[in-house]
Amino acid sequence: MNIAIKKTYGFFLLPLLLLTQSCGIYSFTGASIPPEMKTVSVQFFENNAPLVVPSLSQDFTEALKERVRNQTSLSMVRTDADANFEGRITDYSIKPTAITGNSIAAQNRLTITVSVKFTNTVKPELSFEQSFSRFKDFSLSNGSIESQQNGLIRDINQMLTEDIFNRAFANW
């Protein structure tokens, strides 16, 4: 009986010890946010791309805010934050990737590039300035560019914000 009790305690004690001995703060999103970091700000990302889509700046900025809100418990503030995202959209391009025998594009690629400056006042060594680029292929047989554009931008913004979030908070 005594051995069974020791095994039961060991079964519960070992995971508890491993949990309390981990380093840093870890969440299921993979983010490692220092406990002293409480606030974050996301500045408006201006669209400086040669080809301008009117809603792209607003859509991207809101997608990044949404990503941070959904995956952290940080409070969103306008200024004087522990972490700050700022930058600009530097490229928005549509290029053919596959041509048919009639010299018509069978497959196209929408690419968006964003230049990001992340400032971490809690751990300045984790601050960075970097460009992120993502693309999505599409076919005009599924409809015009205009009819597909919003969905493509939404998908690319999701990939871009994941990359930026991981670089800032998961150190990937």
Number of C-alpha atoms within 10 A of each C-alpha: 5 7 8 9 10 10 11 11 11 12 11 10 12 10 11 11 10 9 10 8 9 9 8 10 11 13 12 7 12 14 19 18 19 13 9 9 17 16 17 25 22 21 18 15 23 17 22 14 16 11 12 14 12 9 11 20 18 13 15 25 21 17 18 22 17 13 15 21 14 11 15 16 13 18 14 17 15 11 13 11 21 19 25 22 25 17 20 21 23 19 17 21 14 16 12 15 14 13 12 9 7 7 8 10 15 16 16 18 17 20 18 22 19 26 16 18 18 22 22 20 15 17 13 11 9 14 17 15 12 12 15 16 18 16 20 15 14 20 17 13 9 9 11 10 16 8 11 14 15 14 11 19 22 15 14 21 24 17 17 22 21 16 16 23 20 16 17 23 20 16 12 11
